[in-house]
Structures are given as structure tokens and as C-alpha cells.
Amino acid sequence: MTDPLPFRLDVLQRLTETVEAVSIADGYAHNLAGLVFRGRARYGENDPLPMVSFIEDPRPNDPVAEARGTQAHLVDWRILVQGFVEDDFANPTDPAYRLAADVAKVLSALRAGMDQRKPILGFIEKGQRIDNISIGAPIVRPPDEVSDKAYFWLPVTLSLVEDPAKPFTST
């Protein structure tokens, strides 16, 4: 048995694994194995391209609603998925749209599984689970003061049921 993980870190690691599984062999436009990170807000000149990163939305969350009959509460956790790409000289943002589409497609498959009563990312503990996933519209930007490469942001909201008295999962 490995050390328990904080629930949210466990979620981010499972999301990372999900997006890293994107491959051309499975009908996507990219191979993302080894190119997905957590907590990377910026692209550096020595970083691989394409590159995807999960970061938390810096805006504060809405108030928490308690789940009935438990210490667990329901909270929307907003995450920004961002991706950086080699831009196309004539149309710099075209590759960012393609990468954003791949990421949205693989994340939407998680939602499709939920609709078939499968737990999102395999969380089945009653005190900790993902009740819903919402995928927003991508925002695609050309190179600018944020990055010298074209990039996208994809807002994702996870509705979490978490118990502050039991913040860890065991893997």
C-alpha cells in the first residue's frame, strides 16, 4: 500500500494520467505521453511542445454546501487546463485549437462514463468522489506577453464531495 494522497492531488494525478493517454493511435491529433504536468503556469524555452498543464483557477470558490447526513460537503473546484504549442507561421493559433480539442475530447469521455453510472476517475469512496464534471469553451491565444508560443486555456469544473475530516485517499 502506498502513502495516502490528499484527495485533490489524487484527482489531479488521475486527470494527468487520463490526458497523457491521448495518442494518435486512438484517433487523437497528438501523442501526449510525458507531456502533461501539474502546477506549471508558464512555458519555458527548454520545455517540450506540445505541453499541457493543470492549474487551479485563482478565483475563490463559491460557498460550500454540506451533504446530508455526513460531514462531507459539496464544492465546485475550478481547474484551468492550459496547453502550449509550436505555432504555425501563417495561422499561429491553429495548433492550439487542435490540442484544446484533443484535451476536451478525452475529458468529455469522463463525463460520458458518469452518464453510464461509472464513477469519474474511479473514485468510489462515499466520503470522497466527483459528482460532476463540466467542460467550458476553450480560450485560444496567439503568442503574447504571457507566452512566446500560442496557447489555450480550457476551464473545467469538478463538483467534488469531500470530507474535511478525511482529506486523504488510499491508493
N, C-alpha and C positions, 0 to 999 in steps of 0.2 A: 504494500500500500504506500502510495506517495504522500507527501505532505499535503494537507488540505489547502485549497486556494480560496482567497476571497471570491465570493460569488461573481462579482462584476469582472474580476480578472479572468475567471474561468470562462465567462461569456465571451470576453474579448479574444481569448485564446481559441475558443471554438469557432468564432467568426473568422479569425485569421486562417485557421485550417480550412474552413469552407471556401474562402476566396482563393487560397493557394491551390486548391484543387482545380481551378479553372484551367482548361487545356484545349488546345486546338483539336486534339483527338476527340474531344467530347462536344465539338460543334461551336466552340467559342473562337474569338479572333486572336486570343492571346494565350500564352503559357505563363502562369503566374507563380509557379512553384519557386519558393525562395525570394519572392519579390513583394511580400506583404508584411507590413510591420505594424506595431502598436506604438502610439505616442510620438511619432515622427511628424512634426508640424511643417518642416521645411525640407526642400530638396537641396542637396549639395552636389557640387560638380563631380564628386567621386562616387555618387550613388548610382545604382543600376536604373535603367529605364526599360520598360515602364516600371513604375513603383506605386504601390498602394499603401495607405496608412489609415488606421483607425485612431481618431482622437475624439475626446468628449467635446460637445458643444459648450462653449463657455457661458452661455446664458443660464441663469438659475432655473431649476426645475419648478414645476407647479407644486402646490401643496400636496401632501401625501394623504391618501385615503386608506383607512385601516380595513383589512379583510375581516369579514365577520367571523367571530368565534376563534380567532387566532391572534398571535402577536405580530403576524406578518402584515405588511402593508403593500399597497399597490402604488407604483410610481412610474411615470414615463421618463425613460432615460434616453436623452437625445445624444446621438453619436454622429459625427461627420466622417464620412469615408472620403478620403481625398486621393487623387491619383495624379501622377506626373508622367509626361510622355515626351518623346522626341517629337518636336513639331514639324509639320510639313511646311516647306518654304512658301508655297502659294496659298495654302489654307491651314494656318497654324493650329487651329482647334480641332480639325477633323480627327486626328488620332485620339484626342481626349474624349470626344463623343463616343468613339468605338470602345475605349477602355471603360468609360462610365456605363455603357450598355452591357458589357460583359459582367461588371460587378452587380448592376441592378438585376440582371437575369439570374445570377447564382443566388442572390439574396431573396429574390421573389420565389425561388424554389422552396426556401424555408417556410414561407407563408403558405404555399400550396400544400406542403406536408401538414401544417397546422389544420388546414381545412379538411384534411383526411384523418384528423384526430391523432396525429403523431406529435409528440412533444417537440417544440422548437429547440434545435441543437441538442436534443436528447435529455433535457432536464426533466426529471420526473418526480423529484422530491416535492412533497406537499408544501414545505416551508419556503422553497425557492423554485421559481420557474419563470418562464417567459410566456405571458398570456397572449401577446400580440406583437406583430412587427409591422411597421408602416414605413414604406419607402417613398421618399419625396422625389421631386423632379431634380435632375442634375443641374448644376450651375457650372458652365464651362467657360474658362477664361484663357485669353491668349497670354503670352509672356508679358509680365508687367513688373511692378515693384515688389510683388510677393515672390515671384519665381521667374527665372530666365527661360523656363520651359512652359509650354501650355499645360494646363491642369484642370481638374474638376473637383467639385465638392458634391457629395451625394448625402443629403440628410436622411438618417434612419432613426426611427423612434422605436424603442423596445419598451413594451409595457411589462414591467417586472413585478412579480410578487416576491418580496424578500422579507426575511425575518431578521431585524437588527440584533436579536439575541443569539442568532445562529448565522453569522456572516460568512461562514466558510462552507465549501463543498468538499467532498472527498472524492478523489478520482481513482 
